[in-house]
Amino acid sequence: MHAITIPEPGGPEALVWAEVSDPVPGEGEVLVDVAAAGVNRADVLQRQGHYPSPPGIPPYPGLECSGRISALGPGVTGWAVGDEVCALLAGGGYAEKVVVPSGQLLPVPEGVDLVTSAALPEVTATVWSNVFMISHLRPGETLLAHGGSSGIGTMAIQLAKAVGARVAVTAGGPEKLAACRELGADILIDYREQDFVEEVRRATDGAGADVILDILGAKYLARNVETLALNGRLAIIGLQGGVKAELNLGTLLSKSAAVTATGLRGRSLAQKSAIIAAVREHVWPLIGGGRVRPIVYRTVPMREAPEAHRLMESSEHVGKILLTT
């Protein structure tokens, strides 16, 4: 088969379409012929040499894909050759074939085509696990989602609105904020021109945000805690703004607030399976019913992955970028 390899870390040109060995499914795994793969910020980090695949995982980027099952490993039940699926991966999605633990498979949702479904596994698993399973966002509460026009952000807006929450977003510029508004965001904050701490306080009569979903990490840590409501929950899922920051624990204590930081890639198979099962139970009916939809900005042929990474790094996109085989 062919896959996107990284002979040497570097810029987008470091991604090379090359012939590699075919994978073979082991116990509890299936082989998927890939139709499409989602592009994520983590893939950029891996290309740059900062986020290598875990031991035993293919060295190719790609944390989600869609396709058709072409072989079953020993012990797999509930799936059959020919099933159309999408999947959460620990790596290897930028390829013509990939092996997937069966617990990380999802059926293609009703009303979504096979290629488009590749935009769903990473964002739905990330948002559902952090905003709902860990932070317990409830109807009537306020969610602040940083990067509201990103793949994660566009899904967070829709899922929060579907459960009856109020949504604030930060994004760069009127066009991205307009896209967030179209998806249901209530409070629109241009981070280039406005202070999100002040804007959230103003919009909530001083109460603040009950849950914050953050992709910036260190850069926003102190200001995020300042923005939290009493009993607020800050979920950090990215470190685009750095890894080290100083935090006044007195502020955190005064709000009886909580800070969590999680990633999906390093979780155990059991944890990932539990998240995927929850997504199938709670999110898939919303997608099938048309209340939540994948937002795809552009599809790019997989052999042209460097162009997809340039687009990702430009931050021009709204929603997901997909690679197609």
DRENDO-1510 file (C-alpha; in Angstrom, 1 decimal, always signed):
<recs>
REC; n; res; u; v; w
REC; 1; MET; +0.0; +0.0; +0.0 .
REC; 2; HIS; +0.9; +3.7; +0.0 .
REC; 3; ALA; +1.0; +6.0; +3.0 .
REC; 4; ILE; +2.2; +9.5; +3.9 .
REC; 5; THR; +5.7; +9.0; +5.5 .
REC; 6; ILE; +7.9; +11.5; +7.3 .
REC; 7; PRO; +11.6; +10.6; +6.4 .
REC; 8; GLU; +12.8; +13.6; +8.3 .
REC; 9; PRO; +10.8; +16.1; +10.4 .
REC; 10; GLY; +10.2; +19.5; +8.9 .
REC; 11; GLY; +7.8; +21.7; +7.0 .
REC; 12; PRO; +4.8; +20.4; +4.9 .
REC; 13; GLU; +7.3; +19.2; +2.3 .
REC; 14; ALA; +8.5; +16.6; +4.8 .
REC; 15; LEU; +5.3; +14.6; +4.0 .
REC; 16; VAL; +6.1; +12.0; +1.4 .
REC; 17; TRP; +3.7; +9.6; -0.4 .
REC; 18; ALA; +5.6; +6.3; -0.4 .
REC; 19; GLU; +5.0; +2.6; -0.7 .
REC; 20; VAL; +5.0; +0.8; +2.6 .
REC; 21; SER; +4.1; -2.7; +4.0 .
REC; 22; ASP; +0.5; -3.6; +4.3 .
REC; 23; PRO; -0.8; -3.8; +7.9 .
REC; 24; VAL; -2.2; -7.0; +9.3 .
REC; 25; PRO; -5.0; -7.0; +11.9 .
REC; 26; GLY; -4.3; -8.7; +15.2 .
REC; 27; GLU; -6.5; -9.9; +18.1 .
REC; 28; GLY; -9.6; -7.7; +18.4 .
REC; 29; GLU; -8.6; -5.5; +15.4 .
REC; 30; VAL; -10.0; -4.9; +11.9 .
REC; 31; LEU; -8.4; -3.8; +8.7 .
REC; 32; VAL; -10.0; -0.8; +7.1 .
REC; 33; ASP; -9.5; +0.3; +3.5 .
REC; 34; VAL; -9.3; +4.1; +4.0 .
REC; 35; ALA; -11.6; +6.4; +2.1 .
REC; 36; ALA; -10.6; +9.6; +3.9 .
REC; 37; ALA; -8.6; +10.8; +6.9 .
REC; 38; GLY; -9.1; +13.9; +9.0 .
REC; 39; VAL; -6.2; +16.5; +9.4 .
REC; 40; ASN; -5.6; +17.6; +12.9 .
REC; 41; ARG; -3.1; +20.0; +14.7 .
REC; 42; ALA; -1.5; +16.9; +16.2 .
REC; 43; ASP; -0.5; +15.7; +12.7 .
REC; 44; VAL; +1.4; +19.0; +12.2 .
REC; 45; LEU; +3.2; +18.4; +15.5 .
REC; 46; GLN; +4.1; +14.9; +14.4 .
REC; 47; ARG; +5.4; +16.1; +11.1 .
REC; 48; GLN; +7.6; +18.6; +13.0 .
REC; 49; GLY; +9.0; +15.9; +15.1 .
REC; 50; HIS; +7.3; +16.9; +18.4 .
REC; 51; TYR; +4.6; +14.2; +18.7 .
REC; 52; PRO; +5.8; +10.7; +17.6 .
REC; 53; SER; +3.5; +7.8; +17.3 .
REC; 54; PRO; +3.2; +5.6; +20.4 .
REC; 55; PRO; +5.1; +2.3; +20.5 .
REC; 56; GLY; +3.5; -0.3; +18.2 .
REC; 57; ILE; +1.5; +2.3; +16.2 .
REC; 58; PRO; +2.3; +3.1; +12.5 .
REC; 59; PRO; +4.7; +6.1; +12.1 .
REC; 60; TYR; +2.3; +7.8; +9.6 .
REC; 61; PRO; +0.2; +10.7; +10.8 .
REC; 62; GLY; -3.6; +10.5; +11.0 .
REC; 63; LEU; -5.8; +10.2; +14.2 .
REC; 64; GLU; -9.1; +9.5; +12.4 .
REC; 65; CYS; -10.4; +8.0; +9.2 .
REC; 66; SER; -13.3; +6.5; +7.4 .
REC; 67; GLY; -13.5; +3.5; +5.1 .
REC; 68; ARG; -14.7; +0.0; +4.6 .
REC; 69; ILE; -13.7; -3.1; +6.6 .
REC; 70; SER; -11.7; -5.5; +4.5 .
REC; 71; ALA; -10.6; -8.0; +7.1 .
REC; 72; LEU; -11.3; -9.1; +10.6 .
REC; 73; GLY; -8.7; -10.1; +13.2 .
REC; 74; PRO; -9.3; -12.9; +15.7 .
REC; 75; GLY; -12.0; -12.3; +18.3 .
REC; 76; VAL; -13.8; -9.5; +16.5 .
REC; 77; THR; -17.6; -9.6; +16.9 .
REC; 78; GLY; -20.3; -7.1; +15.8 .
REC; 79; TRP; -18.6; -6.1; +12.6 .
REC; 80; ALA; -18.4; -7.6; +9.1 .
REC; 81; VAL; -16.2; -7.3; +6.0 .
REC; 82; GLY; -17.7; -4.5; +3.9 .
REC; 83; ASP; -19.1; -2.5; +6.7 .
REC; 84; GLU; -18.7; +1.3; +6.2 .
REC; 85; VAL; -17.1; +2.8; +9.3 .
REC; 86; CYS; -15.2; +5.7; +10.7 .
REC; 87; ALA; -12.6; +5.3; +13.4 .
REC; 88; LEU; -10.6; +7.0; +16.1 .
REC; 89; LEU; -6.9; +6.1; +15.7 .
REC; 90; ALA; -3.6; +6.5; +17.6 .
REC; 91; GLY; -1.9; +7.0; +14.3 .
REC; 92; GLY; -1.6; +5.7; +10.7 .
REC; 93; GLY; -4.7; +7.3; +9.1 .
REC; 94; TYR; -2.7; +8.9; +6.3 .
REC; 95; ALA; -2.6; +5.6; +4.4 .
REC; 96; GLU; -4.6; +3.4; +2.0 .
REC; 97; LYS; -5.1; +0.9; +4.8 .
REC; 98; VAL; -5.0; +1.0; +8.6 .
REC; 99; VAL; -5.6; -1.5; +11.4 .
REC; 100; VAL; -8.1; -0.3; +14.1 .
REC; 101; PRO; -9.0; -1.8; +17.5 .
REC; 102; SER; -12.7; -2.8; +17.1 .
REC; 103; GLY; -13.7; -0.7; +20.1 .
REC; 104; GLN; -12.6; +2.4; +18.3 .
REC; 105; LEU; -14.9; +1.9; +15.3 .
REC; 106; LEU; -18.2; +3.7; +14.7 .
REC; 107; PRO; -20.7; +3.1; +11.9 .
REC; 108; VAL; -21.1; +5.9; +9.4 .
REC; 109; PRO; -24.0; +8.0; +10.8 .
REC; 110; GLU; -27.3; +8.2; +9.0 .
REC; 111; GLY; -27.4; +11.0; +6.5 .
REC; 112; VAL; -23.6; +11.4; +6.3 .
REC; 113; ASP; -21.5; +10.1; +3.3 .
REC; 114; LEU; -18.5; +7.8; +3.8 .
REC; 115; VAL; -15.8; +10.5; +3.1 .
REC; 116; THR; -17.4; +13.2; +5.2 .
REC; 117; SER; -17.7; +10.8; +8.2 .
REC; 118; ALA; -13.9; +11.0; +8.5 .
REC; 119; ALA; -14.4; +14.5; +10.0 .
REC; 120; LEU; -16.2; +13.1; +13.0 .
REC; 121; PRO; -14.3; +10.6; +15.2 .
REC; 122; GLU; -11.6; +12.9; +16.7 .
REC; 123; VAL; -13.8; +16.0; +17.3 .
REC; 124; THR; -16.8; +14.1; +18.7 .
REC; 125; ALA; -14.6; +12.0; +21.0 .
REC; 126; THR; -12.7; +15.0; +22.2 .
REC; 127; VAL; -15.7; +17.2; +22.8 .
REC; 128; TRP; -17.9; +14.6; +24.3 .
REC; 129; SER; -15.2; +13.3; +26.7 .
REC; 130; ASN; -14.0; +16.7; +27.9 .
REC; 131; VAL; -17.1; +18.8; +27.9 .
REC; 132; PHE; -19.7; +16.2; +29.0 .
REC; 133; MET; -18.0; +13.2; +30.5 .
REC; 134; ILE; -15.4; +15.2; +32.5 .
REC; 135; SER; -16.7; +18.7; +32.8 .
REC; 136; HIS; -20.4; +17.7; +32.9 .
REC; 137; LEU; -21.9; +20.7; +31.0 .
REC; 138; ARG; -25.5; +20.9; +31.9 .
REC; 139; PRO; -28.6; +22.6; +30.2 .
REC; 140; GLY; -28.7; +26.3; +31.0 .
REC; 141; GLU; -24.9; +26.6; +31.7 .
REC; 142; THR; -22.5; +28.6; +29.6 .
REC; 143; LEU; -19.7; +27.0; +27.6 .
REC; 144; LEU; -16.7; +29.1; +26.3 .
REC; 145; ALA; -15.0; +27.4; +23.4 .
REC; 146; HIS; -11.8; +28.9; +22.3 .
REC; 147; GLY; -11.1; +28.5; +18.5 .
REC; 148; GLY; -14.8; +28.3; +17.8 .
REC; 149; SER; -14.3; +28.0; +14.0 .
REC; 150; SER; -12.0; +25.0; +14.3 .
REC; 151; GLY; -13.0; +21.4; +13.8 .
REC; 152; ILE; -13.2; +21.0; +17.6 .
REC; 153; GLY; -15.0; +24.4; +18.0 .
REC; 154; THR; -17.7; +23.8; +15.4 .
REC; 155; MET; -18.5; +20.5; +17.0 .
REC; 156; ALA; -18.5; +21.9; +20.6 .
REC; 157; ILE; -20.9; +24.7; +19.6 .
REC; 158; GLN; -23.4; +22.2; +18.1 .
REC; 159; LEU; -23.3; +19.7; +20.9 .
REC; 160; ALA; -23.6; +22.3; +23.6 .
REC; 161; LYS; -26.6; +23.9; +21.9 .
REC; 162; ALA; -28.1; +20.4; +21.4 .
REC; 163; VAL; -28.2; +19.8; +25.2 .
REC; 164; GLY; -29.5; +23.3; +26.0 .
REC; 165; ALA; -26.4; +25.2; +27.0 .
REC; 166; ARG; -25.4; +28.8; +26.1 .
REC; 167; VAL; -22.3; +29.0; +24.0 .
REC; 168; ALA; -19.6; +31.7; +23.8 .
REC; 169; VAL; -16.7; +31.4; +21.3 .
REC; 170; THR; -13.5; +33.2; +20.5 .
REC; 171; ALA; -12.4; +33.3; +16.8 .
REC; 172; GLY; -10.3; +35.6; +14.6 .
REC; 173; GLY; -12.3; +38.0; +12.5 .
REC; 174; PRO; -15.9; +38.6; +11.4 .
REC; 175; GLU; -16.1; +35.8; +8.8 .
REC; 176; LYS; -15.2; +33.1; +11.3 .
REC; 177; LEU; -17.5; +34.6; +14.0 .
REC; 178; ALA; -20.3; +34.6; +11.4 .
REC; 179; ALA; -19.7; +30.8; +10.8 .
REC; 180; CYS; -19.9; +30.3; +14.6 .
REC; 181; ARG; -23.2; +32.3; +14.8 .
REC; 182; GLU; -24.7; +30.1; +12.0 .
REC; 183; LEU; -23.9; +27.0; +14.1 .
REC; 184; GLY; -25.7; +28.5; +17.1 .
REC; 185; ALA; -23.1; +30.4; +19.1 .
REC; 186; ASP; -24.7; +33.0; +21.3 .
REC; 187; ILE; -21.7; +35.1; +22.4 .
REC; 188; LEU; -19.2; +36.0; +19.7 .
REC; 189; ILE; -15.7; +37.3; +20.7 .
REC; 190; ASP; -13.0; +38.4; +18.2 .
REC; 191; TYR; -9.9; +37.6; +20.2 .
REC; 192; ARG; -7.9; +40.0; +18.0 .
REC; 193; GLU; -10.0; +43.0; +19.0 .
REC; 194; GLN; -11.8; +42.0; +22.3 .
REC; 195; ASP; -10.8; +40.7; +25.8 .
REC; 196; PHE; -12.7; +37.5; +26.3 .
REC; 197; VAL; -12.6; +37.8; +30.1 .
REC; 198; GLU; -14.5; +41.1; +29.9 .
REC; 199; GLU; -16.9; +39.9; +27.1 .
REC; 200; VAL; -17.9; +36.7; +28.9 .
REC; 201; ARG; -18.5; +38.6; +32.2 .
REC; 202; ARG; -20.6; +41.2; +30.4 .
REC; 203; ALA; -22.7; +38.6; +28.6 .
REC; 204; THR; -23.3; +36.6; +31.7 .
REC; 205; ASP; -24.0; +39.5; +34.1 .
REC; 206; GLY; -20.7; +38.9; +35.8 .
REC; 207; ALA; -21.2; +35.1; +36.5 .
REC; 208; GLY; -18.6; +33.8; +34.0 .
REC; 209; ALA; -18.4; +30.6; +32.0 .
REC; 210; ASP; -19.3; +27.3; +33.7 .
REC; 211; VAL; -17.1; +25.3; +31.3 .
REC; 212; ILE; -14.2; +26.4; +29.2 .
REC; 213; LEU; -12.8; +24.2; +26.4 .
REC; 214; ASP; -9.2; +25.5; +25.7 .
REC; 215; ILE; -6.7; +24.8; +23.0 .
REC; 216; LEU; -4.1; +27.4; +24.0 .
REC; 217; GLY; -2.8; +26.1; +27.3 .
REC; 218; ALA; -0.3; +28.3; +29.0 .
REC; 219; LYS; -1.1; +31.5; +27.2 .
REC; 220; TYR; -4.7; +31.5; +28.4 .
REC; 221; LEU; -4.4; +29.7; +31.7 .
REC; 222; ALA; -4.7; +32.6; +34.2 .
REC; 223; ARG; -7.3; +34.4; +32.1 .
REC; 224; ASN; -9.4; +31.3; +31.7 .
REC; 225; VAL; -9.5; +30.7; +35.5 .
REC; 226; GLU; -10.4; +34.4; +35.9 .
REC; 227; THR; -13.3; +33.8; +33.4 .
REC; 228; LEU; -14.7; +30.7; +35.2 .
REC; 229; ALA; -17.9; +30.9; +37.1 .
REC; 230; LEU; -18.3; +29.6; +40.7 .
REC; 231; ASN; -17.8; +25.8; +40.5 .
REC; 232; GLY; -16.5; +26.3; +36.9 .
REC; 233; ARG; -14.5; +23.7; +35.0 .
REC; 234; LEU; -11.6; +24.4; +32.7 .
REC; 235; ALA; -10.7; +21.6; +30.2 .
REC; 236; ILE; -7.4; +22.0; +28.5 .
REC; 237; ILE; -7.0; +20.0; +25.3 .
REC; 238; GLY; -4.2; +21.8; +23.4 .
REC; 239; LEU; -1.0; +23.7; +24.0 .
REC; 240; GLN; -0.9; +26.0; +21.0 .
REC; 241; GLY; +0.0; +28.9; +23.4 .
REC; 242; GLY; +2.8; +27.1; +25.3 .
REC; 243; VAL; +3.3; +24.6; +28.1 .
REC; 244; LYS; +4.3; +26.7; +31.2 .
REC; 245; ALA; +2.4; +29.4; +33.0 .
REC; 246; GLU; +2.0; +30.8; +36.5 .
REC; 247; LEU; -1.4; +30.4; +38.2 .
REC; 248; ASN; -2.8; +32.1; +41.3 .
REC; 249; LEU; -4.3; +29.1; +43.1 .
REC; 250; GLY; -6.2; +31.6; +45.4 .
REC; 251; THR; -8.3; +32.5; +42.4 .
REC; 252; LEU; -9.0; +28.9; +41.6 .
REC; 253; LEU; -9.8; +28.1; +45.2 .
REC; 254; SER; -12.1; +31.1; +45.6 .
REC; 255; LYS; -14.2; +29.8; +42.7 .
REC; 256; SER; -14.2; +26.1; +43.8 .
REC; 257; ALA; -13.1; +25.5; +40.3 .
REC; 258; ALA; -11.4; +22.6; +38.6 .
REC; 259; VAL; -8.7; +22.4; +35.9 .
REC; 260; THR; -8.2; +19.2; +33.8 .
REC; 261; ALA; -5.9; +18.5; +30.9 .
REC; 262; THR; -6.4; +15.5; +28.7 .
REC; 263; GLY; -5.5; +14.0; +25.3 .
REC; 264; LEU; -7.0; +11.1; +23.4 .
REC; 265; ARG; -3.9; +9.5; +21.8 .
REC; 266; GLY; -2.3; +8.3; +25.0 .
REC; 267; ARG; -5.3; +6.8; +26.6 .
REC; 268; SER; -5.8; +3.1; +27.1 .
REC; 269; LEU; -7.8; +1.0; +24.7 .
REC; 270; ALA; -10.4; +0.5; +27.4 .
REC; 271; GLN; -10.7; +4.3; +27.9 .
REC; 272; LYS; -11.0; +5.0; +24.2 .
REC; 273; SER; -13.6; +2.3; +23.8 .
REC; 274; ALA; -15.7; +3.8; +26.6 .
REC; 275; ILE; -15.5; +7.2; +25.0 .
REC; 276; ILE; -16.4; +5.8; +21.5 .
REC; 277; ALA; -19.3; +3.9; +23.1 .
REC; 278; ALA; -20.6; +7.1; +24.7 .
REC; 279; VAL; -20.2; +9.0; +21.4 .
REC; 280; ARG; -22.2; +6.4; +19.6 .
REC; 281; GLU; -25.0; +6.5; +22.3 .
REC; 282; HIS; -25.3; +10.2; +22.7 .
REC; 283; VAL; -23.9; +12.0; +19.6 .
REC; 284; TRP; -24.7; +9.7; +16.7 .
REC; 285; PRO; -28.5; +10.1; +17.2 .
REC; 286; LEU; -28.0; +13.9; +17.1 .
REC; 287; ILE; -26.1; +13.6; +13.8 .
REC; 288; GLY; -28.6; +11.1; +12.4 .
REC; 289; GLY; -31.5; +13.4; +13.4 .
REC; 290; GLY; -29.8; +16.4; +11.7 .
REC; 291; ARG; -29.3; +18.4; +14.8 .
REC; 292; VAL; -25.5; +18.1; +14.6 .
REC; 293; ARG; -23.5; +17.9; +11.4 .
REC; 294; PRO; -19.8; +17.6; +10.4 .
REC; 295; ILE; -18.3; +20.8; +9.0 .
REC; 296; VAL; -15.9; +20.2; +6.2 .
REC; 297; TYR; -13.9; +23.1; +4.8 .
REC; 298; ARG; -12.0; +21.2; +2.0 .
REC; 299; THR; -11.0; +17.8; +0.8 .
REC; 300; VAL; -7.5; +17.3; -0.6 .
REC; 301; PRO; -6.1; +14.1; -2.3 .
REC; 302; MET; -4.0; +12.3; +0.2 .
REC; 303; ARG; -0.9; +12.3; -1.9 .
REC; 304; GLU; -1.1; +16.1; -1.7 .
REC; 305; ALA; -1.0; +16.1; +2.1 .
REC; 306; PRO; +1.6; +18.9; +2.1 .
REC; 307; GLU; -1.0; +21.3; +0.7 .
REC; 308; ALA; -3.5; +20.2; +3.4 .
REC; 309; HIS; -0.9; +21.0; +6.1 .
REC; 310; ARG; -0.2; +24.4; +4.6 .
REC; 311; LEU; -3.9; +25.1; +4.8 .
REC; 312; MET; -4.1; +23.9; +8.4 .
REC; 313; GLU; -1.2; +26.1; +9.4 .
REC; 314; SER; -2.6; +29.1; +7.7 .
REC; 315; SER; -5.7; +28.9; +10.0 .
REC; 316; GLU; -7.9; +30.1; +7.1 .
REC; 317; HIS; -10.2; +27.1; +7.4 .
REC; 318; VAL; -13.6; +26.7; +9.2 .
REC; 319; GLY; -14.2; +23.2; +10.3 .
REC; 320; LYS; -12.3; +20.2; +9.1 .
REC; 321; ILE; -9.8; +19.5; +6.3 .
REC; 322; LEU; -9.9; +15.9; +4.9 .
REC; 323; LEU; -7.5; +13.8; +2.8 .
REC; 324; THR; -9.0; +11.4; +0.3 .
REC; 325; THR; -7.5; +8.3; -1.1 .
</recs>
